[in-house]
Amino acid sequence: MTQWEVVIGLETHAQLSTVSKIFSGASTQFGAEPNTQACPVDLALPGVLPVLNRGAVERAIRFGLAIGATVAPRSIFARKNYFYPDLPKGYQISQYEIPVVQGGQITIQVPANEKAGKQAYSKTVNLTRAHLEEDAGKSLHEDFAGMTGIDLNRAGTPLLEIVTEPEMRSAAEAVAYAKALHGLVVWLGICDGNMQEGSFRCDANVSVRPVGQEKFGTRAEIKNLNSFRFLEDAINYEVRRQIELIEDGGEVVQETRLYDPDKRETRSMRSKEDAHDYRYFPDPDLMPLVIGADWIERVKGEMPELPAAMQQRFVEQYGVSAYDAGVLTSTKAMAAYFEAVVAKAGAANAKIAANWLMGDVSSQLNRDGIDIDACPVSAAQLALVLQRIADGTISNKIAKEIFVAIWDEKAADEGAADRIIDAKGLKQISDTGALEAIIDEVLAANAKSVEEFRAGKEKAFNALVGQAMKATKGKANPQQVNELLKKKLG
């Protein structure tokens, strides 16, 4: 039986976060009424000329620096010629022979797949290029019977098309790459990453070949995948389709396909064009883009600390694991929240802060469907909760109750934890005499558990600890309870 190897390359369109379009002054704001944000340049009226948006170029430079790519000192804009109703000019301004960003790498973390018996691993994906281009308009089919409406608000919106080498070998790798890229462009502030609004969408080039064969198989391109789940489902379906087709004696044809999320399958859209079909040629209305070393240096000086560098710093500075550092730097907002908590709670509490962010905080965020930016418990409030655990005022269990109370009441005061502790009488019982009296009562009331423990049953000890905690409504110091019980049981 033939063993198949999957070959995947991704082309990702990241909408750049400029206020105006790439070649005009029209707004890029999402959600306006159709055709209210399209100026004469976007409409391709006679006599208009494009003017390049400097902000779009700077965002491309920032991306190139972040991935260790070459930022071209001179690049060319080209006309990509094709007809479509939402493309007023009859061509798209893009870059072809000389893109602004060349090469570069992104390291991805592929999660474990227990069902398939695969462990987690890291992999470096090489990028071919990233080039600037304008977006097309949008065809509207839903509100028109027998007709198609055209909305040109999106026409001319700046895009950075990011192209990988065909190095990914599974849908899991493709999704890991897409998530890493998404996190990076949002971190850099060059794209808002809103996939529902189309700010970040992927085209997947998928082919299969027998294991050991060097020549690539015939590829199909799946267009406009705007969610990570759709990307994974579409690739997995396409891989199965191609393998079944070949094994049944058929041939894969080079084509563009669309993914149907309702049926969870891809379907043919049109035959896939090659570059020569678009008749690329340099745009005579735009001068070559020249980027000097001083411009690159200025952008470099404005760059934020990158996720990989921050991960390494978290490991070295706070003593968290590499995995934890990766989770904490998954977004810039999460990293900032963590550092704000540690700044208030002290570096000695960094590990417990990391555990809380990845545990209780993330759990509550997921429950309410919000991001860390909207967390109702401020970094200062959480820091005080952690300090009260550290100084023995409350137990970890009580801390969780206090955290939820602050969350639910959306308390504004920084000292909310202390206020709730005092109001509800939640201070941990650490007085040895008081605890000894409680433990004596527990031992007297649970003679059977005492006998079982002395007979060698360790579970009986845990039962006694539980009874002591129950007697104090969870306020006893767990460590002291353990120590005193062991002492009394000999």
C-alpha positions as CSV (number, residue, x, y, z in Angstrom):
1,M,0.0,0.0,0.0
2,T,1.4,3.4,-1.0
3,Q,2.3,5.7,1.9
4,W,1.5,9.3,1.1
5,E,3.3,12.5,2.1
6,V,1.3,15.7,2.4
7,V,2.8,19.0,1.1
8,I,1.3,22.3,2.2
9,G,2.2,25.9,1.5
10,L,0.2,28.9,2.9
11,E,-0.5,32.3,1.4
12,T,-1.8,34.6,4.1
13,H,-3.4,38.0,3.6
14,A,-3.0,40.2,6.6
15,Q,-4.9,43.5,6.3
16,L,-2.6,46.2,7.5
17,S,-3.8,48.5,10.3
18,T,-3.6,51.8,8.5
19,V,-6.3,54.5,8.8
20,S,-6.4,55.0,5.1
21,K,-6.0,52.8,2.0
22,I,-2.7,51.8,0.4
23,F,-3.0,54.1,-2.7
24,S,-5.7,56.6,-1.6
25,G,-6.9,58.6,1.4
26,A,-10.2,56.8,1.8
27,S,-10.9,55.2,5.2
28,T,-10.3,51.6,5.9
29,Q,-12.8,51.4,8.8
30,F,-14.9,48.2,8.8
31,G,-18.6,48.1,8.7
32,A,-19.6,51.3,6.9
33,E,-22.5,51.4,4.5
34,P,-21.6,50.0,1.0
35,N,-19.7,52.3,-1.3
36,T,-19.4,55.1,1.3
37,Q,-15.6,54.7,1.7
38,A,-14.5,54.5,-2.0
39,C,-12.9,57.6,-3.5
40,P,-12.1,58.2,-7.2
41,V,-8.8,56.3,-7.0
42,D,-10.6,53.2,-5.6
43,L,-13.3,53.5,-8.3
44,A,-10.6,53.8,-11.0
45,L,-12.1,56.9,-12.5
46,P,-10.3,58.4,-15.4
47,G,-7.3,60.6,-14.7
48,V,-6.6,59.5,-11.1
49,L,-3.2,58.4,-9.9
50,P,-2.2,56.2,-6.9
51,V,-0.1,57.5,-4.1
52,L,1.6,55.0,-1.8
53,N,0.7,54.9,1.9
54,R,4.0,55.3,3.9
55,G,2.3,53.6,6.9
56,A,1.7,50.4,4.9
57,V,5.4,50.3,3.9
58,E,6.5,50.8,7.5
59,R,4.3,47.9,8.7
60,A,5.9,45.7,6.0
61,I,9.4,46.7,7.2
62,R,8.4,45.9,10.8
63,F,7.2,42.4,9.7
64,G,10.4,41.7,7.7
65,L,12.6,42.7,10.7
66,A,10.6,40.5,13.0
67,I,11.1,37.3,10.9
68,G,14.7,37.9,10.1
69,A,14.0,38.6,6.4
70,T,15.7,40.8,3.9
71,V,13.9,44.1,3.5
72,A,14.5,45.0,-0.2
73,P,16.3,48.3,-0.7
74,R,14.3,48.6,-4.0
75,S,11.1,46.9,-4.9
76,I,8.6,47.2,-7.7
77,F,4.8,47.5,-7.9
78,A,3.2,45.5,-10.7
79,R,-0.2,45.2,-12.3
80,K,-1.8,41.8,-11.9
81,N,-4.4,41.7,-14.7
82,Y,-7.6,39.9,-14.4
83,F,-11.3,40.6,-14.7
84,Y,-13.7,40.4,-11.8
85,P,-16.7,42.7,-11.1
86,D,-15.4,43.9,-7.8
87,L,-12.0,44.9,-9.4
88,P,-12.8,48.3,-11.0
89,K,-9.4,48.9,-12.7
90,G,-9.3,45.5,-14.4
91,Y,-6.0,44.9,-12.6
92,Q,-4.8,44.7,-9.0
93,I,-1.7,46.6,-7.9
94,S,0.6,44.1,-6.3
95,Q,4.3,43.1,-6.3
96,Y,5.7,40.3,-8.3
97,E,9.4,40.0,-9.3
98,I,10.8,42.1,-6.5
99,P,8.8,42.0,-3.2
100,V,9.4,44.3,-0.3
101,V,10.2,41.4,2.1
102,Q,12.3,38.4,1.0
103,G,12.9,35.2,3.0
104,G,12.6,34.9,6.8
105,Q,11.5,32.2,9.2
106,I,8.8,31.6,11.8
107,T,9.3,28.9,14.5
108,I,6.1,27.0,15.3
109,Q,5.0,24.8,18.2
110,V,3.0,21.8,17.0
111,P,0.8,20.4,19.9
112,A,0.8,16.7,20.8
113,N,-1.9,14.5,19.3
114,E,-2.6,11.7,21.7
115,K,-5.0,9.9,19.4
116,A,-2.4,9.7,16.7
117,G,0.3,8.9,19.2
118,K,2.3,12.1,18.3
119,Q,4.3,14.2,20.7
120,A,4.5,17.9,20.6
121,Y,7.4,19.3,18.7
122,S,8.8,22.6,17.3
123,K,9.6,23.3,13.6
124,T,10.9,26.2,11.6
125,V,8.9,27.3,8.6
126,N,10.8,29.2,5.9
127,L,9.0,32.1,4.2
128,T,9.4,32.8,0.5
129,R,8.3,36.4,0.5
130,A,5.9,39.0,1.8
131,H,4.6,41.6,-0.6
132,L,2.3,44.7,-0.5
133,E,-0.8,44.8,-2.5
134,E,-4.3,46.2,-2.6
135,D,-7.5,44.3,-1.7
136,A,-10.4,44.0,-4.1
137,G,-13.9,45.0,-3.4
138,K,-16.6,42.6,-2.3
139,S,-19.4,40.9,-4.2
140,L,-22.7,40.7,-2.3
141,H,-25.1,37.9,-3.3
142,E,-27.5,37.6,-0.4
143,D,-29.6,40.7,-0.8
144,F,-30.1,40.6,-4.6
145,A,-32.4,38.2,-6.6
146,G,-30.7,37.2,-9.8
147,M,-28.1,39.9,-9.4
148,T,-24.9,40.6,-7.6
149,G,-24.2,43.8,-5.6
150,I,-20.7,45.3,-5.6
151,D,-19.3,47.0,-2.4
152,L,-16.1,48.9,-3.1
153,N,-15.4,50.0,0.5
154,R,-12.7,47.3,0.7
155,A,-11.1,48.0,-2.7
156,G,-7.6,49.5,-2.1
157,T,-7.3,48.3,1.5
158,P,-3.6,47.5,2.2
159,L,-2.6,43.9,2.4
160,L,0.6,42.1,3.2
161,E,0.5,38.8,1.4
162,I,2.9,36.4,3.3
163,V,3.9,33.3,1.4
164,T,5.6,30.2,2.9
165,E,7.8,27.5,1.2
166,P,5.9,24.2,0.8
167,E,7.3,22.8,4.0
168,M,4.3,21.9,6.1
169,R,3.4,18.2,6.2
170,S,0.1,18.2,8.0
171,A,-3.0,20.2,8.8
172,A,-1.7,20.5,12.4
173,E,1.5,22.1,11.2
174,A,-0.4,24.5,8.9
175,V,-2.7,25.5,11.8
176,A,0.3,26.0,14.2
177,Y,2.0,28.2,11.6
178,A,-1.2,30.2,11.0
179,K,-1.7,30.8,14.7
180,A,2.0,31.8,15.2
181,L,1.8,34.2,12.3
182,H,-1.5,35.6,13.5
183,G,-0.1,36.2,17.0
184,L,3.0,37.8,15.5
185,V,1.2,40.4,13.2
186,V,-1.1,41.3,16.1
187,W,1.9,41.6,18.5
188,L,3.7,43.9,16.0
189,G,0.6,46.1,15.7
190,I,0.5,45.8,12.0
191,C,-2.8,43.9,11.7
192,D,-5.8,43.7,14.1
193,G,-6.1,39.9,13.4
194,N,-9.9,40.0,13.3
195,M,-10.7,36.9,11.2
196,Q,-14.4,37.4,11.2
197,E,-14.0,40.8,9.5
198,G,-11.5,39.3,7.0
199,S,-8.4,41.0,8.4
200,F,-6.5,37.7,8.4
201,R,-7.3,35.0,5.9
202,C,-5.4,32.1,4.4
203,D,-5.1,30.3,1.1
204,A,-3.8,26.8,1.4
205,N,-1.9,25.1,-1.4
206,V,-2.3,21.3,-0.9
207,S,-0.8,18.3,-2.7
208,V,0.2,14.8,-2.0
209,R,3.0,12.5,-3.2
210,P,4.3,9.1,-2.5
211,V,6.8,9.0,0.5
212,G,10.3,9.3,-0.9
213,Q,9.3,11.1,-4.1
214,E,11.1,14.4,-4.7
215,K,8.7,15.8,-7.3
216,F,5.7,17.6,-6.0
217,G,2.2,16.4,-6.8
218,T,-0.4,18.5,-8.5
219,R,-1.7,21.1,-6.1
220,A,-5.1,22.5,-5.4
221,E,-5.5,25.9,-3.8
222,I,-8.2,26.4,-1.2
223,K,-9.2,30.1,-1.0
224,N,-10.1,32.5,1.8
225,L,-10.1,30.4,4.9
226,N,-10.9,32.7,7.8
227,S,-10.8,30.5,10.8
228,F,-8.2,28.1,12.2
229,R,-10.8,25.3,12.3
230,F,-11.8,25.9,8.7
231,L,-8.2,25.7,7.7
232,E,-7.6,22.4,9.5
233,D,-10.9,20.9,8.2
234,A,-10.3,22.0,4.6
235,I,-6.8,20.7,4.5
236,N,-7.8,17.3,6.0
237,Y,-10.7,16.9,3.6
238,E,-8.5,17.9,0.6
239,V,-5.8,15.4,1.5
240,R,-8.4,12.6,1.7
241,R,-10.0,13.7,-1.6
242,Q,-6.7,13.7,-3.4
243,I,-5.4,10.4,-2.1
244,E,-8.8,8.7,-2.8
245,L,-8.8,10.2,-6.3
246,I,-5.3,8.9,-7.1
247,E,-5.8,5.5,-5.6
248,D,-9.0,5.1,-7.7
249,G,-7.0,5.8,-10.9
250,G,-7.8,9.4,-11.3
251,E,-5.6,12.5,-11.6
252,V,-5.6,15.6,-9.4
253,V,-6.1,18.8,-11.6
254,Q,-4.6,22.1,-10.7
255,E,-7.5,24.2,-9.6
256,T,-8.8,26.7,-7.1
257,R,-11.3,25.3,-4.6
258,L,-13.6,26.7,-2.0
259,Y,-14.3,25.3,1.4
260,D,-18.0,24.7,2.4
261,P,-18.1,24.8,6.2
262,D,-21.6,23.4,6.4
263,K,-20.7,20.3,4.4
264,R,-17.1,20.4,5.7
265,E,-15.8,19.7,2.2
266,T,-14.0,21.6,-0.6
267,R,-15.5,22.1,-4.1
268,S,-14.1,23.2,-7.4
269,M,-14.3,27.0,-8.1
270,R,-12.1,27.4,-11.3
271,S,-9.0,26.2,-12.9
272,K,-5.9,27.4,-11.1
273,E,-4.1,30.2,-13.0
274,D,-0.3,30.4,-13.3
275,A,1.6,33.7,-13.0
276,H,1.8,34.2,-16.8
277,D,-2.0,34.1,-17.0
278,Y,-2.0,37.5,-15.1
279,R,0.3,39.3,-17.5
280,Y,2.2,41.0,-14.7
281,F,4.1,44.1,-15.7
282,P,5.5,47.1,-13.7
283,D,2.9,49.7,-12.8
284,P,3.9,52.8,-14.8
285,D,2.0,55.1,-12.3
286,L,4.2,54.1,-9.4
287,M,7.9,54.7,-8.9
288,P,10.0,51.9,-7.5
289,L,9.8,51.7,-3.7
290,V,13.2,52.7,-2.3
291,I,13.9,51.9,1.4
292,G,17.1,53.3,2.8
293,A,19.1,51.9,5.7
294,D,18.2,54.9,7.8
295,W,14.5,54.1,7.4
296,I,15.0,50.5,8.4
297,E,17.1,51.5,11.4
298,R,14.4,53.9,12.6
299,V,11.7,51.2,12.3
300,K,14.0,48.8,14.1
301,G,14.3,51.3,17.0
302,E,10.5,51.4,17.4
303,M,10.0,47.6,17.4
304,P,8.5,46.1,20.5
305,E,10.2,43.2,22.3
306,L,9.4,40.1,20.2
307,P,7.6,37.1,21.6
308,A,10.6,34.7,21.3
309,A,12.9,37.2,23.1
310,M,10.3,37.8,25.8
311,Q,9.8,34.0,26.3
312,Q,13.5,33.6,26.9
313,R,13.5,36.5,29.3
314,F,10.6,35.1,31.3
315,V,12.4,31.8,31.7
316,E,15.6,33.5,32.9
317,Q,14.1,36.3,34.9
318,Y,11.1,34.7,36.5
319,G,12.1,31.0,36.5
320,V,9.0,29.8,34.7
321,S,9.2,26.8,32.3
322,A,9.7,27.3,28.5
323,Y,6.1,26.0,28.0
324,D,4.7,28.4,30.5
325,A,6.6,31.3,29.0
326,G,5.1,30.4,25.6
327,V,1.6,30.5,27.0
328,L,2.2,33.8,28.9
329,T,3.5,35.4,25.7
330,S,0.8,34.1,23.5
331,T,-0.5,37.7,23.2
332,K,1.1,41.0,24.2
333,A,-1.9,41.7,26.5
334,M,-1.4,38.5,28.4
335,A,2.4,39.1,28.8
336,A,1.7,42.7,30.0
337,Y,-0.9,41.5,32.5
338,F,1.6,38.9,33.9
339,E,4.4,41.4,34.3
340,A,2.0,43.8,36.0
341,V,1.0,41.2,38.5
342,V,4.6,40.2,39.2
343,A,5.6,43.9,39.6
344,K,3.0,44.2,42.4
345,A,3.2,40.8,44.0
346,G,7.0,40.5,43.8
347,A,9.3,38.3,41.7
348,A,9.2,35.6,44.4
349,N,5.5,35.1,43.4
350,A,6.2,34.9,39.6
351,K,5.6,31.1,39.3
352,I,2.3,31.2,41.3
353,A,1.3,34.2,39.2
354,A,2.0,32.2,36.0
355,N,0.0,29.2,37.4
356,W,-3.0,31.5,38.2
357,L,-3.0,33.1,34.8
358,M,-2.9,29.8,32.9
359,G,-5.4,28.3,35.3
360,D,-8.1,30.3,37.1
361,V,-7.8,33.5,35.1
362,S,-7.8,31.7,31.7
363,S,-10.7,29.5,32.9
364,Q,-12.8,32.5,33.8
365,L,-11.9,34.3,30.6
366,N,-13.0,31.3,28.5
367,R,-16.2,31.0,30.6
368,D,-17.2,34.6,29.9
369,G,-15.8,34.6,26.3
370,I,-13.6,37.6,26.8
371,D,-9.9,38.5,26.3
372,I,-7.4,39.4,29.0
373,D,-7.8,43.1,28.0
374,A,-11.4,42.9,29.4
375,C,-10.5,41.0,32.6
376,P,-12.6,42.4,35.4
377,V,-9.9,41.5,38.0
378,S,-7.0,44.0,37.6
379,A,-3.4,43.0,37.8
380,A,-3.1,44.8,41.1
381,Q,-6.1,43.0,42.6
382,L,-4.8,39.6,41.6
383,A,-1.4,40.5,43.0
384,L,-2.9,41.2,46.4
385,V,-4.7,37.8,46.4
386,L,-1.4,36.1,45.7
387,Q,0.4,38.1,48.4
388,R,-2.2,37.0,50.9
389,I,-1.6,33.4,50.0
390,A,2.2,33.9,50.3
391,D,1.9,35.6,53.8
392,G,-0.4,32.9,55.1
393,T,-3.5,35.1,55.5
394,I,-5.6,32.8,53.3
395,S,-5.3,29.3,51.8
396,N,-5.2,28.6,48.1
397,K,-8.8,27.4,48.2
398,I,-10.1,30.5,49.9
399,A,-8.1,32.6,47.4
400,K,-10.1,31.1,44.6
401,E,-13.3,32.1,46.2
402,I,-12.0,35.6,46.7
403,F,-10.9,35.8,43.1
404,V,-14.3,34.8,41.8
405,A,-16.0,37.3,44.2
406,I,-13.9,40.1,42.8
407,W,-14.6,39.0,39.3
408,D,-18.4,38.7,39.8
409,E,-18.8,42.1,41.6
410,K,-16.3,43.8,39.2
411,A,-14.7,45.5,42.1
412,A,-12.9,48.7,41.4
413,D,-10.9,49.0,44.6
414,E,-7.3,47.7,44.5
415,G,-7.6,46.4,48.0
416,A,-10.7,44.3,47.2
417,A,-9.1,41.1,48.5
418,D,-8.5,42.5,52.0
419,R,-12.0,44.0,52.1
420,I,-13.6,40.6,51.2
421,I,-11.4,38.7,53.6
422,D,-12.4,41.0,56.5
423,A,-16.1,41.2,55.6
424,K,-16.5,37.4,55.3
425,G,-14.1,36.4,58.0
426,L,-11.9,34.4,55.7
427,K,-8.6,34.7,57.4
428,Q,-6.7,31.4,57.6
429,I,-6.6,29.7,61.1
430,S,-2.9,29.4,61.8
431,D,-3.0,29.5,65.6
432,T,-1.5,26.2,66.8
433,G,-3.6,25.9,69.9
434,A,-6.8,26.5,68.1
435,L,-5.9,23.9,65.4
436,E,-4.8,21.3,68.0
437,A,-8.2,21.6,69.7
438,I,-10.0,21.1,66.4
439,I,-7.8,18.1,65.4
440,D,-8.4,16.5,68.8
441,E,-12.2,16.7,68.1
442,V,-11.7,15.3,64.6
443,L,-9.7,12.3,65.9
444,A,-12.2,11.6,68.6
445,A,-15.1,11.6,66.1
446,N,-13.3,9.5,63.5
447,A,-11.8,6.6,65.5
448,K,-12.3,4.2,62.5
449,S,-10.1,6.4,60.2
450,V,-7.5,6.6,62.9
451,E,-7.4,2.8,63.2
452,E,-7.2,2.4,59.4
453,F,-4.3,4.9,59.2
454,R,-2.4,3.0,61.8
455,A,-3.1,-0.2,59.9
456,G,-1.2,1.4,56.9
457,K,-4.0,2.9,54.9
458,E,-2.7,6.3,53.7
459,K,-6.2,7.3,52.3
460,A,-7.4,7.4,55.9
461,F,-5.0,10.3,56.6
462,N,-6.4,12.3,53.7
463,A,-9.9,11.7,55.1
464,L,-8.8,13.1,58.5
465,V,-7.3,16.2,56.8
466,G,-10.6,16.6,54.9
467,Q,-12.6,16.5,58.2
468,A,-10.3,19.1,59.8
469,M,-10.7,21.4,56.8
470,K,-14.5,20.8,56.9
471,A,-14.6,21.7,60.6
472,T,-12.9,25.0,59.9
473,K,-14.9,25.7,56.7
474,G,-11.7,25.5,54.7
475,K,-10.0,28.2,56.8
476,A,-7.4,26.0,58.5
477,N,-3.8,26.3,57.3
478,P,-3.5,23.0,55.3
479,Q,0.2,22.7,56.0
480,Q,-0.2,23.0,59.7
481,V,-3.1,20.6,59.7
482,N,-0.9,18.0,58.0
483,E,2.0,18.5,60.4
484,L,-0.2,18.5,63.6
485,L,-2.1,15.4,62.5
486,K,1.1,13.5,61.8
487,K,2.5,14.5,65.1
488,K,-0.7,13.4,67.0
489,L,-1.0,10.1,65.1
490,G,2.6,9.3,65.9
